[in-house]
């Protein structure tokens, strides 16, 4: 069976601009948020909860059908308590307390997240489209919605406001004036480019394959497995509805990996003694991965958050998590300034706190990817021996678990 799209999720209270009354789109607001992925939705939910005026726009006419990011870490669940989404996510996901690094049948390193100092001592596996839908429903509960079918076309800043021109699918443009604008519009952020903020870094040589599958899998479902091999890394993790998520480096990668493609990956990199058997592919894709970090998170009245500010390898499953935490930090800073509780210096602290965290995440995931993709028998043997040795050291296991869960960066 070849790959196919999963069932579309239609987010509550979304409004494609070509179907909505254009008069309902405010032309002035306190905060304009460009991008309605997990980062933008989290930011909007927090502002709505605190009574701050905002407009949330997205270029897509509907919410995504693909699952993309699937890992929600402990620190993210902690910060999402503030907008009452954590329990909803737990109800929709799979609790996974263990993480292992493997070379075929050999287990090189095991982390037990159940010992984390958190109310959520585990990794939660939940598809991103479910996360997006739950956040959008939470936003709708505040009477707010997403204005869809609008992309940022230009940006101009003044001393008291920023003006962003939005363009719909027909090419018609609408200007919105805001006290602040936030780019949550991904790696190719139009807001970041318009603000003139550099995005330093580079792309990995390999492409990545991403697939959600039903399969016969010999390893535990309470565990995320990271496989090292001469051909590259592979991550296998459980998802709801008896599915598994597979992420793997592959070059060249087919545009839509098929059942045969995924089976071949598992045969070459997964367990040998009890091989996996793929029954069908629910959804699949390929993508290129970069490791990049914005030079600044603020330019005047413009801010960046999520993938617009940082992108990195999926090896630790931290991308969406770091973005959601960006959003909560920035939202609280904006609330304090817009409500008159703090002066504008509170907004400078956003970059001072969040950029070093992203820098450490980019560094950690880059190292994981480099180690996972080592070539040559001698280098691989040395790596495996070093991991086995490090895995016997409790302090090493604890630090790595704290870093992956992002609890080590909690501020």
N, C-alpha and C positions, 0 to 999 in steps of 0.2 A: 504493500500500500504506500503510495507516495504521500509526501507532506501536503497538508491542507490547513487552511486557517481554522482557528477555533471559533466558537460562537461569539458574535459581537456583543459587547456590553455597551448599552446606551446610558450615559451618565445623566442622572437626574438634573433638571433645571439648566441644561445647556441650551444655548441659543445661537444657531447659525445666523450670521448677520444678514444673509440674503433672505431669510425667512422671518426675521424679527423686525419690529418697528425700529428703524434707525434712530428715531427720536428717543428711544429708550437707552441708547448708548450715551452716557454722560460725556460732556465735553470738558468738564473740569472735575478733578478728584484730588484726594490727598496722595494716594499711591496707585500708580499704574503697574500692574504685574504682567509681563509678557512671557507666556509659556504656562500651560496648564497641565504639566506633568506632576509627579509627586512633590517636587520642590515648590512649584508655583501654587499648587492646591493647598499644601500645608501652610504656606505664608498667608494665603487668602483666608483659610479657616481661622487662623489665629487673629488676623486683623478684624474679621467679621465678629468673632467672639468678643473682642475688646472694643467694638463700636467705632472702628476707624473706617472712613470712606475709602473705597478702592474700586478699581476696575480690573478684571482679570480677562485677558484675551489669549486666544490661541489660533495658530494658522490652520490647524486641522478642523474639518467640519464635524468630526465625531471623535469620541474617545477611542484609543487604540484597542485593537483586537488581540495583539500579541502580548505575551507574558513578560518578555524582556527581563528586567531585574526581578529576582525572586527571593532574595535573602533580606530579612529584617533582623537586625542585630539587637542585643540587649539594650544598649544605650538609646537606640532609636525608639524602642518601645517605651523607655522611661520618659523621653521628651514628648512623645505623642500622648501621654496621659493628660497633658494640659488641654488638649482639644478633644479628649474623650474618644480616641480612635483605637487605642491599644487593645482593648478587650474585643473590639470588633474584628481586628486583624487576627488575634489569637483564635477566635471562633471560626475564621475562614481558612486558617493555615495548618501546617504540620509542625509540631514541636520537635526539634532535633537537638539533643544535648551533646552530641559527640561529633568530633571532626578528626579525620585520619588522613595521613599522607601515605601513599602506597606506591610500590613498584610491582605491578602485576599482582601476584598473590602475597607478596611480602608487605607487611605493615611496618613502615619506617618510623612513624610518629603518631601518637594518639593524644588528643586534647579532650578533656572532660569539662564541658562548659557548665555542668551542674554545680560546680564549685565557685562559679562567678559571684562576686558580691553585688547581687542585683535581685530585684523581684522577678526578673525574667532570666533565669540562669540557663539559657539555651539559645540556639538559632531558630528563628521562625521562618519556615518556607511558605511563601504565598506569592502567586503570580502578580506581576506589576499591574496588569489590567484590573485585578481584584482590588489591589491597594488604591489605584486611581479611582475606581468606582466608589469605594467606601469613603474616601476623602471628599469626592464630589457630592455624595449624599449628605455628608456632614456639613458641607458648605451650603447645600440647599436647605438644610434645617435652620440656617440663619437667614433664610430669605435671599441669599445671594446666588449668582449663577456665572457661568462662563460665556463670554461673547466669542463665538467661534467663527472661523473663516476670515480672520484678520491677522495680517502679518505686519511687523514693524518695518516701515519703509524709510524713515528718516528720523533724526533726533536733533533738537537744538536746545541748548541750555541758557538760562538767564540766572540772575542772582536769586530770584525768588521762586522760580519754577522751571520745569523742563517740559518741552513740547515734543510730542511724538506723533508723527503721521502714521496712521494705520491704513493698509490697503486691503480691499476685499478681492474676491476672485475675479470680479469684472474690471478691476483696475481703478475703481473709485476710491478716493482717499478721504480720510476723516482725521482731523487733528484733535488730540486730547492734551490738555494742559494739566500737569500734576505737580505737586510739591516734590515728589520723588518718583523715580521709575526704577524698576527692578527687572533685570534680564534673567529669566529662568528658562531661556529658550535654547538650551542645549549647546553641544560642542560647537556648532556653526552659528553661534549667537549673533543675530543682527544688532542687538543692543550693545554687546561688547565691541563689535567692530565700529559701530557708529560713535561710541564713546572714545574710541582710539586706544583701547586697552590691549596691550600685547598678550599673546597666549603662547608662552615659550614651551618647547618640548619637541617630541617627534613621534612618528608612528612605529609600531612594531612591524617587523618584516612579515610575520605570518598573519593570515586571516584567521578569524575565529568562526567556528560552527556553533550554532545554538539550536537546540531542539528539545521539545517536550514529547516524551514517548510513553507508551505502555510497553512493558517488557518483563520477562522473567529475569530477576536480578538476585544473585546469591547472597549479597551482603545486607546487613541490617538497614531497616528503614529509619532507624533513629540516629543516622549517621550521614554526614556529608563526607564524600571521599574525593581527595585530590590525588590523581594518578600522575606519576612522573614516568616518562619513557623516552627512548631515543628519538621518537618521532614528534614529541611535544607533550604538553600537559593536557589533562582531561579532568573535568570536574563532573561528578555524578551526585545528584541530591534528590531526595524525595519531594514530591509535590502532592497536593490534594488530589482526590479522585484516582488514586492508585497510579499516578503518573510519576515519571522521573524527569528531571532537568539534566541535560547534557550540554556542557560547554567544552570545546576543545580547539586547540590551535590546529590549523590545517592550511597548507599552501601548495597548490591553489585550492580554494574551497568552492564547491558548487553553489550557485545562487540559492537554490532551494534543495538542501540535502534530503535525500530519499531514505527510505528504510534500509536499503542496501548500503548507503553511505554511512549511516549511523552504526549499522551492524559491523561494518569493516573497522570503524574506529574502536568499538568495544572489543572486537576480536584481537586487534593489534596492541591495545593498551590496557584492557581490563583484565579481570581474573582469568587464569588459564584452567585451573582445576575444575571449576564449575562455571563455564562460560555463560555470558548473558545472551538472551534471545529476544530481539526486538519484535514485538507483535504488530505495532503500527506507530506511525508518527502523527501526532496531533497537530504540531506546528513546527516549522523550522525556518532558519534564516542563516545568513552569513553576515559578518560585519568586520570592519577594521578597527583595531584598538590603538589609541594613542596614549601617551603619558605626557600630559600638559598641565600647566598651572598658570592662571592669569597673573600678570605682573602686579595688578592691584585689584581689589574687590570694590573699590569706590573711585568714581571720577565725578567730583562735584555732587550733583543730586542724583547720580546714577549708580546703582549697585548691581553686583552679580552674585548669583547663588547657583548651587548645583553644577550640572555639567557645563554651564556657561563659564564657570570659574575654575573647574578642575575635571580632568578625565584621566582614567588610568585603567590598568589591567583588571579584569573581573576575577582574578585569582582569589581574592579575599572576600568577594561579594560585598564590597563596601561603598560602591558608587552612589546608589540611591540613598543609602543611609547617611552619608556625609552631606548630601544635598538637603535632606529633610532636616538635619540638625542645623545646617546653615540657615534654613528658612525660619526655624523657631527662634534662633538667636537674633536674626535681623528683625523679625516681627516684633520682638519685645523691645529692641532698641528703637524702632520706629514708633511704637506705641508710647514709649516714655518721652520721646521728643515731641510728637504731635499732640500729646495730652498736656504738655507743659511741665511734666515732672522733672525732665532733664534737659540740658542744653545739647547743642549739636555734637559736642565731644563724645556723647554716647554712641553716635553713629560711627565715629572713627574706631571705636573699640571693636566693632564688628570685624573689620579686617584684621585687627591686631590679634584677635582671638581665633578666628576661623581659618585664616590663611595658613598659619603654621600647622594646624591640624591637617588640612588638606595636603600640605607638603609632606608630612610624615606618612600619610596614607599612600600618596603617589610613590614615595620611596619604598615603603614596605611591599606594595603589590608589584613594583618593578623588580625588586629583589626576588620575590617568590617566582615570578615569571622567568627570570634569568636562570635561577637554580633549576626550575622544572624543565627547562629546554636545553640543558647541557647535552652535548654530544660527545661520543667517544667512550669506550668501555672503561678506561682508567678514571676519567673524570666522573662518570656516573657511579662507579664503585666507591670513589672517595666521598662523593656527595651522600650516598646512601649510608655509608659508615658514619659520617659526621652527624646525620640526622638521627640515626639510632642512638648514638652516644648522647646527643643533646636531649633526646626524648627521655633519657633517664634522669635528667636534672629537673627537679620540681620547679625551681625558680624560672627556668627557661620555658617550661610548659605554661606556667602561670602568666608570664609576661606576654607570650605569643597569644594566649587566649584573651588577655586583657586588650591587646592591640587589635586583634581581629574583631572583637565585640565593640570596640571603640570606647570601652569604659575607661581606658587609660587616658583618654583625652577629655573626659567629662569636666566641664567648667560651668 
